[in-house]
Amino acid sequence: MGFITNHDEVIALMKSSTVFISPSVREGFGIAALEAMACGLPVVTRNTSKNAVRELVTDNTGIICELSPELFAESMMFCLKIKDKMKKECVMSALEYDWDKIVKQVENYYSGIIK
């Protein structure tokens, strides 16, 4: 599809999807995976030391799998089968990264070290 400049279009495409696949071996934070979870999509990602998406995924929001094409395919198929069971947990997990919550946490942190 190429680069999509319209954020609303990106979100619409995610919401029309079933599972979010992040095969990268190296990701900084994983905002795309977090946005997918906010859309209710389980995430399948790779288990590599430089992949921060792993920090977002739990047993209830997706699968972290080893660097095997067969395991990756099995993980995708598994998530396709149980996506409806993971949807609510994906959305709830993404809510933890809401800007209002994060700003409050940062304010509390800095208030605590300034005193």
N, C-alpha and C positions, 0 to 999 in steps of 0.2 A: 504494500500500500504506500510505502514511502513515508516521509515525514508529514505528520498531520498538524497543522498550525492551530486549528480550532480546538480548544480544550473541551468544549461541550461535545464535539464530535468524538473525541477520544473516549470520554466517559460513556457516551451512547454506545460506542462499539464494545466497550468493556461490559456494559450491562446486557448487551445482546450475546455475550459469550457465555461459556459454561465453566471453563477452568482457565486460570492464568498460568502460563508456563514461563519460567525464568531459567533458561539453561546456562546462564552465564557462570563462568568460574570465578569471576571477580565483579563485585558490585559494591559501591560505596554504602549507601543507605538503603536503597530499594524503594524509592518513592512510587515507582510504577506498580510494584507488588502491593504496596500499602493502598494505593488507589483502587487496585483490583479487589482487594479484600473489602474495602469500603463499599464496593458494588456487589458484595456477597460472593465473590469468586474464591474458591480454594486455590492455593498456590502450590505448584510443584517446582522445586528448585534443587540445585545441586549442592552436595555436601563438600564444599571446598573452604579452606581456611580464610580466603579473601572474599568470600561471598557473604555480605552482611544481611542479605535477604533471609538467611537462616535464622537470624535473631527475631524475625517477625513471625515465622511459621511455627505452629505448635501441632500436636497430634489432632487437634480439633479444627485447624484452619488450613491444613494441607500436608504435604509430604516433603521431607528433605531426603534425597536419595543419593546414593553413591554414583560415581562417574562411569556408569555402565548403560549403554543404550537400551539394553533389555530391561533393566530396573527402572530406567526413566520412563519407558513406554508403559510398563506395568503400573507405575505410580500414576501416570496420567489416566489410564483406564480405570483404576480404582477410584480416583477423584471424580471421574465422570459418573460412576455408579452411585456415589454417596454425596454428591454435590449438595443436594437439598438438605442433608443433615448438617453440613458444614456452613451453610449460608449465614445463619444467624450468628454463629460464633465468629465468623470472618468479619461481619459488620461490627460486632461488639468489640473485637480486638482493635479494629481500625479506629474506633471512637477514642481509644486511649491516646491517640496522637492528634486529637482535636487541638487546634491552636489555642483556644481558651484555656484548656487544661494545661498545655505545655507552658504557656506564658505564666500561669499561676504557679506552676512548679518552679520555674526559673526565678520568679519574683521571691518566692519563699526561700529558695536556696540563697540568693544574694542577700536577702534581709537577715538570714541566719548568720552569715559570715561577716556582715558589716558590724553587727552589734558587738 
